[in-house]
Amino acid sequence: MLAAGTRLGRYEVLFPIASGGMATVYAARAWGEGRFRKPVALKVPLPTPTAAARPPTMAGGIWENGRSG
């Protein structure tokens, strides 16, 4: 879990929303030029298990989920 106030590039984590088997979703704030700020949902994939332990379609599912949102 990321702590409130953690910066990931131009995003600042505010609080966790939900966590599942493949990722954690956080409420965050996007920072831009000047004083631009925008609330966003930030999805952070969980560390991947070893190749032997993960199903073959797990990585593909993460990318498909990200593209569909």
C-alpha positions, 0 to 999 in steps of 0.5 A: 500500500502507498501512503497518502502524500506519495508522489508517482510522477505527476500524481499524488496519492490521497487514499486507497479506494480498493485492492484486488488480486491484480492491482490497488486503486487509489484516489489521487491528484494529478498536477500540471502546469501552473496551479492545474490540479485534477482528481483522478483514480490511479491504478497500481498493479501489484508485484507480479508473482513468479512465472510458475505461479501465475496463470498465463493470461494474467499479464494480458488481463492487466493490460486489457483492463487498463485499456478498457477504462 
